Amino acid sequence: MKLDDDIHNYYEKLLLDHLVELRLDDEHDTEYLADLCCIVLNLLPPKYIRYEVDMAFYLPQTERFEMIMKVREAVAKAKGFLDTQRDKN
């Protein structure tokens, strides 16, 4: 078994979906996006899963909504931090 193939943090998917929704990949380079992702994921609790389908069937809609809201808040906070740091340099 290889952990990197079999297990992943569900917040990674939610984060990437939100970054695409915001079109941040059009505005920023890969270095900025990598830094942003690391900061955001460190602000969120881990939610490890093996299969996406498990989340679709077993995650209550209210919990999924809460997770999405946490991602949005963490992205806004991390983006504000990164943008402030870049303005200082």
Gaussian input, Z-matrix of N, CA and C with variables (Angstrom, degrees):
# hf/3-21g

backbone

0 1
 N
 C     1     B1
 C     2     B2     1     A1
 N     3     B3     2     A2     1     D1
 C     4     B4     3     A3     2     D2
 C     5     B5     4     A4     3     D3
 N     6     B6     5     A5     4     D4
 C     7     B7     6     A6     5     D5
 C     8     B8     7     A7     6     D6
 N     9     B9     8     A8     7     D7
 C    10    B10     9     A9     8     D8
 C    11    B11    10    A10     9     D9
 N    12    B12    11    A11    10    D10
 C    13    B13    12    A12    11    D11
 C    14    B14    13    A13    12    D12
 N    15    B15    14    A14    13    D13
 C    16    B16    15    A15    14    D14
 C    17    B17    16    A16    15    D15
 N    18    B18    17    A17    16    D16
 C    19    B19    18    A18    17    D17
 C    20    B20    19    A19    18    D18
 N    21    B21    20    A20    19    D19
 C    22    B22    21    A21    20    D20
 C    23    B23    22    A22    21    D21
 N    24    B24    23    A23    22    D22
 C    25    B25    24    A24    23    D23
 C    26    B26    25    A25    24    D24
 N    27    B27    26    A26    25    D25
 C    28    B28    27    A27    26    D26
 C    29    B29    28    A28    27    D27
 N    30    B30    29    A29    28    D28
 C    31    B31    30    A30    29    D29
 C    32    B32    31    A31    30    D30
 N    33    B33    32    A32    31    D31
 C    34    B34    33    A33    32    D32
 C    35    B35    34    A34    33    D33
 N    36    B36    35    A35    34    D34
 C    37    B37    36    A36    35    D35
 C    38    B38    37    A37    36    D36
 N    39    B39    38    A38    37    D37
 C    40    B40    39    A39    38    D38
 C    41    B41    40    A40    39    D39
 N    42    B42    41    A41    40    D40
 C    43    B43    42    A42    41    D41
 C    44    B44    43    A43    42    D42
 N    45    B45    44    A44    43    D43
 C    46    B46    45    A45    44    D44
 C    47    B47    46    A46    45    D45
 N    48    B48    47    A47    46    D46
 C    49    B49    48    A48    47    D47
 C    50    B50    49    A49    48    D48
 N    51    B51    50    A50    49    D49
 C    52    B52    51    A51    50    D50
 C    53    B53    52    A52    51    D51
 N    54    B54    53    A53    52    D52
 C    55    B55    54    A54    53    D53
 C    56    B56    55    A55    54    D54
 N    57    B57    56    A56    55    D55
 C    58    B58    57    A57    56    D56
 C    59    B59    58    A58    57    D57
 N    60    B60    59    A59    58    D58
 C    61    B61    60    A60    59    D59
 C    62    B62    61    A61    60    D60
 N    63    B63    62    A62    61    D61
 C    64    B64    63    A63    62    D62
 C    65    B65    64    A64    63    D63
 N    66    B66    65    A65    64    D64
 C    67    B67    66    A66    65    D65
 C    68    B68    67    A67    66    D66
 N    69    B69    68    A68    67    D67
 C    70    B70    69    A69    68    D68
 C    71    B71    70    A70    69    D69
 N    72    B72    71    A71    70    D70
 C    73    B73    72    A72    71    D71
 C    74    B74    73    A73    72    D72
 N    75    B75    74    A74    73    D73
 C    76    B76    75    A75    74    D74
 C    77    B77    76    A76    75    D75
 N    78    B78    77    A77    76    D76
 C    79    B79    78    A78    77    D77
 C    80    B80    79    A79    78    D78
 N    81    B81    80    A80    79    D79
 C    82    B82    81    A81    80    D80
 C    83    B83    82    A82    81    D81
 N    84    B84    83    A83    82    D82
 C    85    B85    84    A84    83    D83
 C    86    B86    85    A85    84    D84
 N    87    B87    86    A86    85    D85
 C    88    B88    87    A87    86    D86
 C    89    B89    88    A88    87    D87
 N    90    B90    89    A89    88    D88
 C    91    B91    90    A90    89    D89
 C    92    B92    91    A91    90    D90
 N    93    B93    92    A92    91    D91
 C    94    B94    93    A93    92    D92
 C    95    B95    94    A94    93    D93
 N    96    B96    95    A95    94    D94
 C    97    B97    96    A96    95    D95
 C    98    B98    97    A97    96    D96
 N    99    B99    98    A98    97    D97
 C   100   B100    99    A99    98    D98
 C   101   B101   100   A100    99    D99
 N   102   B102   101   A101   100   D100
 C   103   B103   102   A102   101   D101
 C   104   B104   103   A103   102   D102
 N   105   B105   104   A104   103   D103
 C   106   B106   105   A105   104   D104
 C   107   B107   106   A106   105   D105
 N   108   B108   107   A107   106   D106
 C   109   B109   108   A108   107   D107
 C   110   B110   109   A109   108   D108
 N   111   B111   110   A110   109   D109
 C   112   B112   111   A111   110   D110
 C   113   B113   112   A112   111   D111
 N   114   B114   113   A113   112   D112
 C   115   B115   114   A114   113   D113
 C   116   B116   115   A115   114   D114
 N   117   B117   116   A116   115   D115
 C   118   B118   117   A117   116   D116
 C   119   B119   118   A118   117   D117
 N   120   B120   119   A119   118   D118
 C   121   B121   120   A120   119   D119
 C   122   B122   121   A121   120   D120
 N   123   B123   122   A122   121   D121
 C   124   B124   123   A123   122   D122
 C   125   B125   124   A124   123   D123
 N   126   B126   125   A125   124   D124
 C   127   B127   126   A126   125   D125
 C   128   B128   127   A127   126   D126
 N   129   B129   128   A128   127   D127
 C   130   B130   129   A129   128   D128
 C   131   B131   130   A130   129   D129
 N   132   B132   131   A131   130   D130
 C   133   B133   132   A132   131   D131
 C   134   B134   133   A133   132   D132
 N   135   B135   134   A134   133   D133
 C   136   B136   135   A135   134   D134
 C   137   B137   136   A136   135   D135
 N   138   B138   137   A137   136   D136
 C   139   B139   138   A138   137   D137
 C   140   B140   139   A139   138   D138
 N   141   B141   140   A140   139   D139
 C   142   B142   141   A141   140   D140
 C   143   B143   142   A142   141   D141
 N   144   B144   143   A143   142   D142
 C   145   B145   144   A144   143   D143
 C   146   B146   145   A145   144   D144
 N   147   B147   146   A146   145   D145
 C   148   B148   147   A147   146   D146
 C   149   B149   148   A148   147   D147
 N   150   B150   149   A149   148   D148
 C   151   B151   150   A150   149   D149
 C   152   B152   151   A151   150   D150
 N   153   B153   152   A152   151   D151
 C   154   B154   153   A153   152   D152
 C   155   B155   154   A154   153   D153
 N   156   B156   155   A155   154   D154
 C   157   B157   156   A156   155   D155
 C   158   B158   157   A157   156   D156
 N   159   B159   158   A158   157   D157
 C   160   B160   159   A159   158   D158
 C   161   B161   160   A160   159   D159
 N   162   B162   161   A161   160   D160
 C   163   B163   162   A162   161   D161
 C   164   B164   163   A163   162   D162
 N   165   B165   164   A164   163   D163
 C   166   B166   165   A165   164   D164
 C   167   B167   166   A166   165   D165
 N   168   B168   167   A167   166   D166
 C   169   B169   168   A168   167   D167
 C   170   B170   169   A169   168   D168
 N   171   B171   170   A170   169   D169
 C   172   B172   171   A171   170   D170
 C   173   B173   172   A172   171   D171
 N   174   B174   173   A173   172   D172
 C   175   B175   174   A174   173   D173
 C   176   B176   175   A175   174   D174
 N   177   B177   176   A176   175   D175
 C   178   B178   177   A177   176   D176
 C   179   B179   178   A178   177   D177
 N   180   B180   179   A179   178   D178
 C   181   B181   180   A180   179   D179
 C   182   B182   181   A181   180   D180
 N   183   B183   182   A182   181   D181
 C   184   B184   183   A183   182   D182
 C   185   B185   184   A184   183   D183
 N   186   B186   185   A185   184   D184
 C   187   B187   186   A186   185   D185
 C   188   B188   187   A187   186   D186
 N   189   B189   188   A188   187   D187
 C   190   B190   189   A189   188   D188
 C   191   B191   190   A190   189   D189
 N   192   B192   191   A191   190   D190
 C   193   B193   192   A192   191   D191
 C   194   B194   193   A193   192   D192
 N   195   B195   194   A194   193   D193
 C   196   B196   195   A195   194   D194
 C   197   B197   196   A196   195   D195
 N   198   B198   197   A197   196   D196
 C   199   B199   198   A198   197   D197
 C   200   B200   199   A199   198   D198
 N   201   B201   200   A200   199   D199
 C   202   B202   201   A201   200   D200
 C   203   B203   202   A202   201   D201
 N   204   B204   203   A203   202   D202
 C   205   B205   204   A204   203   D203
 C   206   B206   205   A205   204   D204
 N   207   B207   206   A206   205   D205
 C   208   B208   207   A207   206   D206
 C   209   B209   208   A208   207   D207
 N   210   B210   209   A209   208   D208
 C   211   B211   210   A210   209   D209
 C   212   B212   211   A211   210   D210
 N   213   B213   212   A212   211   D211
 C   214   B214   213   A213   212   D212
 C   215   B215   214   A214   213   D213
 N   216   B216   215   A215   214   D214
 C   217   B217   216   A216   215   D215
 C   218   B218   217   A217   216   D216
 N   219   B219   218   A218   217   D217
 C   220   B220   219   A219   218   D218
 C   221   B221   220   A220   219   D219
 N   222   B222   221   A221   220   D220
 C   223   B223   222   A222   221   D221
 C   224   B224   223   A223   222   D222
 N   225   B225   224   A224   223   D223
 C   226   B226   225   A225   224   D224
 C   227   B227   226   A226   225   D225
 N   228   B228   227   A227   226   D226
 C   229   B229   228   A228   227   D227
 C   230   B230   229   A229   228   D228
 N   231   B231   230   A230   229   D229
 C   232   B232   231   A231   230   D230
 C   233   B233   232   A232   231   D231
 N   234   B234   233   A233   232   D232
 C   235   B235   234   A234   233   D233
 C   236   B236   235   A235   234   D234
 N   237   B237   236   A236   235   D235
 C   238   B238   237   A237   236   D236
 C   239   B239   238   A238   237   D237
 N   240   B240   239   A239   238   D238
 C   241   B241   240   A240   239   D239
 C   242   B242   241   A241   240   D240
 N   243   B243   242   A242   241   D241
 C   244   B244   243   A243   242   D242
 C   245   B245   244   A244   243   D243
 N   246   B246   245   A245   244   D244
 C   247   B247   246   A246   245   D245
 C   248   B248   247   A247   246   D246
 N   249   B249   248   A248   247   D247
 C   250   B250   249   A249   248   D248
 C   251   B251   250   A250   249   D249
 N   252   B252   251   A251   250   D250
 C   253   B253   252   A252   251   D251
 C   254   B254   253   A253   252   D252
 N   255   B255   254   A254   253   D253
 C   256   B256   255   A255   254   D254
 C   257   B257   256   A256   255   D255
 N   258   B258   257   A257   256   D256
 C   259   B259   258   A258   257   D257
 C   260   B260   259   A259   258   D258
 N   261   B261   260   A260   259   D259
 C   262   B262   261   A261   260   D260
 C   263   B263   262   A262   261   D261
 N   264   B264   263   A263   262   D262
 C   265   B265   264   A264   263   D263
 C   266   B266   265   A265   264   D264

   B1=1.4647
   B2=1.5104
   B3=1.3195
   B4=1.4588
   B5=1.5209
   B6=1.3171
   B7=1.4554
   B8=1.5183
   B9=1.3244
   B10=1.4594
   B11=1.5217
   B12=1.3098
   B13=1.4620
   B14=1.5308
   B15=1.3254
   B16=1.4584
   B17=1.5268
   B18=1.3128
   B19=1.4596
   B20=1.5271
   B21=1.3253
   B22=1.4648
   B23=1.5263
   B24=1.2917
   B25=1.4581
   B26=1.5328
   B27=1.3133
   B28=1.4667
   B29=1.5255
   B30=1.3262
   B31=1.4622
   B32=1.5312
   B33=1.3330
   B34=1.4640
   B35=1.5311
   B36=1.3264
   B37=1.4640
   B38=1.5219
   B39=1.3273
   B40=1.4643
   B41=1.5246
   B42=1.3305
   B43=1.4615
   B44=1.5295
   B45=1.3035
   B46=1.4652
   B47=1.5296
   B48=1.3198
   B49=1.4687
   B50=1.5264
   B51=1.3204
   B52=1.4684
   B53=1.5292
   B54=1.3219
   B55=1.4671
   B56=1.5235
   B57=1.3199
   B58=1.4675
   B59=1.5276
   B60=1.3135
   B61=1.4725
   B62=1.5357
   B63=1.3308
   B64=1.4680
   B65=1.5322
   B66=1.3233
   B67=1.4689
   B68=1.5297
   B69=1.3062
   B70=1.4577
   B71=1.5200
   B72=1.3355
   B73=1.4654
   B74=1.5223
   B75=1.3254
   B76=1.4677
   B77=1.5253
   B78=1.3306
   B79=1.4558
   B80=1.5245
   B81=1.3433
   B82=1.4587
   B83=1.5206
   B84=1.3436
   B85=1.4627
   B86=1.5282
   B87=1.3245
   B88=1.4634
   B89=1.5254
   B90=1.3247
   B91=1.4673
   B92=1.5215
   B93=1.3153
   B94=1.4600
   B95=1.5236
   B96=1.3285
   B97=1.4670
   B98=1.5223
   B99=1.3327
   B100=1.4658
   B101=1.5271
   B102=1.3416
   B103=1.4675
   B104=1.5226
   B105=1.3121
   B106=1.4555
   B107=1.5269
   B108=1.3225
   B109=1.4635
   B110=1.5290
   B111=1.3210
   B112=1.4657
   B113=1.5232
   B114=1.3174
   B115=1.4633
   B116=1.5243
   B117=1.3262
   B118=1.4661
   B119=1.5224
   B120=1.3253
   B121=1.4695
   B122=1.5223
   B123=1.3192
   B124=1.4619
   B125=1.5234
   B126=1.3159
   B127=1.4622
   B128=1.5307
   B129=1.3207
   B130=1.4660
   B131=1.5249
   B132=1.3330
   B133=1.4712
   B134=1.5336
   B135=1.3193
   B136=1.4707
   B137=1.5259
   B138=1.3143
   B139=1.4737
   B140=1.5310
   B141=1.3255
   B142=1.4584
   B143=1.5273
   B144=1.3201
   B145=1.4614
   B146=1.5253
   B147=1.3203
   B148=1.4619
   B149=1.5187
   B150=1.3354
   B151=1.4570
   B152=1.5242
   B153=1.3108
   B154=1.4684
   B155=1.5264
   B156=1.3224
   B157=1.4570
   B158=1.5313
   B159=1.3284
   B160=1.4648
   B161=1.5217
   B162=1.3117
   B163=1.4631
   B164=1.5243
   B165=1.3002
   B166=1.4618
   B167=1.5292
   B168=1.3265
   B169=1.4640
   B170=1.5218
   B171=1.3228
   B172=1.4641
   B173=1.5270
   B174=1.3207
   B175=1.4593
   B176=1.5254
   B177=1.3279
   B178=1.4652
   B179=1.5290
   B180=1.3057
   B181=1.4694
   B182=1.5323
   B183=1.3174
   B184=1.4682
   B185=1.5267
   B186=1.3298
   B187=1.4697
   B188=1.5229
   B189=1.3204
   B190=1.4688
   B191=1.5236
   B192=1.3236
   B193=1.4524
   B194=1.5281
   B195=1.3258
   B196=1.4653
   B197=1.5211
   B198=1.3203
   B199=1.4628
   B200=1.5207
   B201=1.3228
   B202=1.4679
   B203=1.5209
   B204=1.3179
   B205=1.4607
   B206=1.5327
   B207=1.3248
   B208=1.4634
   B209=1.5177
   B210=1.3252
   B211=1.4661
   B212=1.5218
   B213=1.3150
   B214=1.4664
   B215=1.5273
   B216=1.3310
   B217=1.4590
   B218=1.5271
   B219=1.3192
   B220=1.4620
   B221=1.5274
   B222=1.3305
   B223=1.4679
   B224=1.5257
   B225=1.3039
   B226=1.4703
   B227=1.5246
   B228=1.3158
   B229=1.4636
   B230=1.5297
   B231=1.3259
   B232=1.4669
   B233=1.5231
   B234=1.3116
   B235=1.4686
   B236=1.5214
   B237=1.3228
   B238=1.4583
   B239=1.5156
   B240=1.3207
   B241=1.4585
   B242=1.5254
   B243=1.3247
   B244=1.4587
   B245=1.5249
   B246=1.3118
   B247=1.4623
   B248=1.5222
   B249=1.3225
   B250=1.4646
   B251=1.5149
   B252=1.3378
   B253=1.4546
   B254=1.5229
   B255=1.3008
   B256=1.4647
   B257=1.5238
   B258=1.3184
   B259=1.4725
   B260=1.5187
   B261=1.3388
   B262=1.4615
   B263=1.5198
   B264=1.3318
   B265=1.4808
   B266=1.4724
   A1=108.81
   A2=115.11
   A3=121.50
   A4=107.58
   A5=117.26
   A6=120.72
   A7=112.95
   A8=117.33
   A9=119.01
   A10=113.19
   A11=117.58
   A12=120.97
   A13=112.36
   A14=116.81
   A15=121.07
   A16=114.42
   A17=117.37
   A18=120.98
   A19=108.99
   A20=115.84
   A21=118.77
   A22=110.75
   A23=114.24
   A24=121.90
   A25=108.10
   A26=116.85
   A27=121.03
   A28=112.03
   A29=117.16
   A30=119.86
   A31=111.72
   A32=118.09
   A33=120.42
   A34=110.32
   A35=116.30
   A36=120.05
   A37=110.93
   A38=116.60
   A39=119.65
   A40=111.06
   A41=116.24
   A42=120.54
   A43=110.83
   A44=117.25
   A45=120.14
   A46=111.55
   A47=116.85
   A48=120.11
   A49=110.68
   A50=116.42
   A51=120.36
   A52=111.37
   A53=117.80
   A54=120.22
   A55=111.09
   A56=116.36
   A57=120.75
   A58=109.59
   A59=115.78
   A60=121.01
   A61=110.89
   A62=116.60
   A63=121.42
   A64=113.10
   A65=116.03
   A66=122.94
   A67=111.83
   A68=116.24
   A69=120.69
   A70=112.26
   A71=116.81
   A72=119.31
   A73=111.99
   A74=117.89
   A75=121.57
   A76=111.45
   A77=117.42
   A78=122.57
   A79=113.90
   A80=117.55
   A81=120.84
   A82=111.89
   A83=114.71
   A84=120.07
   A85=110.67
   A86=115.53
   A87=120.26
   A88=112.31
   A89=117.90
   A90=120.65
   A91=110.39
   A92=116.69
   A93=121.73
   A94=110.11
   A95=116.66
   A96=120.43
   A97=111.73
   A98=117.38
   A99=120.62
   A100=110.18
   A101=116.60
   A102=120.16
   A103=110.57
   A104=116.63
   A105=121.85
   A106=110.76
   A107=117.02
   A108=121.03
   A109=111.55
   A110=117.04
   A111=119.68
   A112=110.77
   A113=117.24
   A114=120.47
   A115=110.20
   A116=116.79
   A117=120.81
   A118=110.71
   A119=117.41
   A120=119.89
   A121=111.93
   A122=117.39
   A123=119.84
   A124=112.31
   A125=117.63
   A126=121.62
   A127=112.44
   A128=116.49
   A129=121.63
   A130=111.32
   A131=116.46
   A132=118.39
   A133=108.89
   A134=117.84
   A135=118.59
   A136=111.43
   A137=115.10
   A138=122.07
   A139=105.98
   A140=115.53
   A141=120.41
   A142=111.65
   A143=113.71
   A144=120.91
   A145=109.27
   A146=114.66
   A147=120.02
   A148=110.65
   A149=117.00
   A150=120.07
   A151=110.57
   A152=116.20
   A153=121.76
   A154=111.14
   A155=116.69
   A156=121.38
   A157=111.01
   A158=117.13
   A159=119.97
   A160=110.80
   A161=117.07
   A162=120.65
   A163=110.25
   A164=116.90
   A165=120.37
   A166=111.58
   A167=116.76
   A168=120.29
   A169=114.41
   A170=117.29
   A171=119.74
   A172=114.95
   A173=118.32
   A174=120.64
   A175=109.71
   A176=117.64
   A177=119.04
   A178=110.84
   A179=115.75
   A180=121.24
   A181=111.45
   A182=117.19
   A183=120.23
   A184=110.90
   A185=116.90
   A186=119.68
   A187=110.79
   A188=117.22
   A189=120.31
   A190=110.14
   A191=117.50
   A192=121.21
   A193=110.54
   A194=117.16
   A195=120.98
   A196=111.27
   A197=116.90
   A198=120.95
   A199=110.62
   A200=117.19
   A201=121.18
   A202=110.54
   A203=116.75
   A204=120.48
   A205=111.13
   A206=117.24
   A207=120.85
   A208=110.55
   A209=116.79
   A210=120.72
   A211=109.76
   A212=117.62
   A213=121.19
   A214=111.31
   A215=116.15
   A216=120.11
   A217=110.92
   A218=117.00
   A219=120.96
   A220=111.24
   A221=117.50
   A222=120.55
   A223=109.93
   A224=117.36
   A225=120.51
   A226=110.60
   A227=116.75
   A228=121.01
   A229=110.99
   A230=116.74
   A231=121.12
   A232=111.13
   A233=117.19
   A234=121.06
   A235=110.18
   A236=117.51
   A237=120.64
   A238=111.63
   A239=116.58
   A240=121.14
   A241=111.45
   A242=117.89
   A243=121.27
   A244=112.45
   A245=115.87
   A246=119.48
   A247=111.07
   A248=117.39
   A249=121.51
   A250=110.91
   A251=116.83
   A252=121.08
   A253=111.89
   A254=117.87
   A255=121.52
   A256=111.68
   A257=116.59
   A258=120.36
   A259=110.82
   A260=117.44
   A261=121.38
   A262=112.17
   A263=116.08
   A264=121.06
   A265=112.00
   D1=136.69
   D2=174.25
   D3=-113.61
   D4=118.56
   D5=-177.25
   D6=-59.50
   D7=-36.80
   D8=-177.49
   D9=-69.07
   D10=-17.52
   D11=177.50
   D12=-97.47
   D13=-30.71
   D14=-170.84
   D15=-98.91
   D16=-25.74
   D17=-173.70
   D18=-130.11
   D19=136.11
   D20=174.95
   D21=-149.26
   D22=164.31
   D23=-178.83
   D24=-85.73
   D25=120.90
   D26=-177.56
   D27=-61.27
   D28=-28.07
   D29=178.31
   D30=-62.65
   D31=-25.20
   D32=177.44
   D33=-60.37
   D34=-44.50
   D35=179.32
   D36=-64.79
   D37=-45.78
   D38=179.55
   D39=-61.67
   D40=-39.29
   D41=178.44
   D42=-63.94
   D43=-48.97
   D44=-179.19
   D45=-62.51
   D46=-39.25
   D47=176.48
   D48=-59.93
   D49=-41.99
   D50=-178.91
   D51=-69.76
   D52=-37.99
   D53=178.10
   D54=-63.41
   D55=-38.81
   D56=176.82
   D57=-66.31
   D58=-43.33
   D59=178.43
   D60=-57.74
   D61=-40.26
   D62=179.88
   D63=-80.90
   D64=-11.29
   D65=-178.51
   D66=60.24
   D67=35.40
   D68=-179.38
   D69=-67.53
   D70=-24.93
   D71=177.86
   D72=-68.27
   D73=-19.22
   D74=175.11
   D75=-80.66
   D76=-25.65
   D77=-174.36
   D78=-97.28
   D79=-24.64
   D80=-170.76
   D81=-130.87
   D82=155.82
   D83=178.32
   D84=-81.04
   D85=173.28
   D86=-175.93
   D87=-66.18
   D88=-30.03
   D89=177.90
   D90=-63.36
   D91=-46.36
   D92=178.80
   D93=-61.91
   D94=-45.79
   D95=-178.21
   D96=-64.87
   D97=-38.19
   D98=177.84
   D99=-64.81
   D100=-44.87
   D101=177.45
   D102=-61.27
   D103=-43.78
   D104=179.96
   D105=-60.01
   D106=-47.34
   D107=-179.54
   D108=-61.32
   D109=-42.64
   D110=179.75
   D111=-62.86
   D112=-44.96
   D113=-179.68
   D114=-63.53
   D115=-47.05
   D116=-178.52
   D117=-60.45
   D118=-48.96
   D119=-177.40
   D120=-64.88
   D121=-29.05
   D122=175.94
   D123=-74.65
   D124=-19.34
   D125=176.97
   D126=-84.77
   D127=-15.85
   D128=-175.08
   D129=-105.05
   D130=150.98
   D131=174.73
   D132=-74.22
   D133=146.09
   D134=177.56
   D135=-72.11
   D136=148.04
   D137=176.06
   D138=-138.54
   D139=86.02
   D140=-173.90
   D141=-81.00
   D142=137.50
   D143=179.36
   D144=-139.84
   D145=166.03
   D146=173.22
   D147=-103.47
   D148=-42.24
   D149=-174.02
   D150=-129.10
   D151=134.15
   D152=177.81
   D153=-58.54
   D154=-37.26
   D155=-177.25
   D156=-60.75
   D157=-31.96
   D158=177.15
   D159=-61.22
   D160=-40.22
   D161=-179.45
   D162=-68.16
   D163=-36.70
   D164=-179.38
   D165=-64.36
   D166=-37.10
   D167=-176.68
   D168=-89.39
   D169=-33.05
   D170=-169.47
   D171=-108.36
   D172=-8.86
   D173=-179.55
   D174=-90.65
   D175=118.18
   D176=177.83
   D177=-61.28
   D178=146.29
   D179=-177.26
   D180=-57.40
   D181=-36.85
   D182=-179.54
   D183=-65.96
   D184=-38.93
   D185=178.69
   D186=-69.02
   D187=-39.41
   D188=177.42
   D189=-62.25
   D190=-42.54
   D191=178.29
   D192=-61.42
   D193=-43.24
   D194=177.35
   D195=-60.28
   D196=-41.47
   D197=179.72
   D198=-64.45
   D199=-42.37
   D200=178.04
   D201=-62.03
   D202=-41.81
   D203=179.40
   D204=-65.64
   D205=-37.97
   D206=176.82
   D207=-63.21
   D208=-39.81
   D209=178.63
   D210=-63.98
   D211=-46.13
   D212=-179.57
   D213=-60.15
   D214=-43.79
   D215=179.61
   D216=-65.67
   D217=-42.35
   D218=-179.40
   D219=-66.49
   D220=-38.31
   D221=178.09
   D222=-65.00
   D223=-44.61
   D224=179.39
   D225=-61.07
   D226=-43.81
   D227=-179.80
   D228=-65.40
   D229=-46.74
   D230=-179.02
   D231=-66.31
   D232=-40.17
   D233=178.72
   D234=-63.79
   D235=-42.63
   D236=176.78
   D237=-60.37
   D238=-43.34
   D239=178.04
   D240=-62.37
   D241=-49.57
   D242=-179.48
   D243=-62.49
   D244=-43.13
   D245=-179.40
   D246=-64.15
   D247=-38.69
   D248=176.60
   D249=-63.92
   D250=-42.61
   D251=179.00
   D252=-64.78
   D253=-39.43
   D254=178.76
   D255=-68.92
   D256=-34.68
   D257=178.48
   D258=-67.21
   D259=-30.38
   D260=179.34
   D261=-71.59
   D262=-27.73
   D263=-176.55
   D264=-89.17

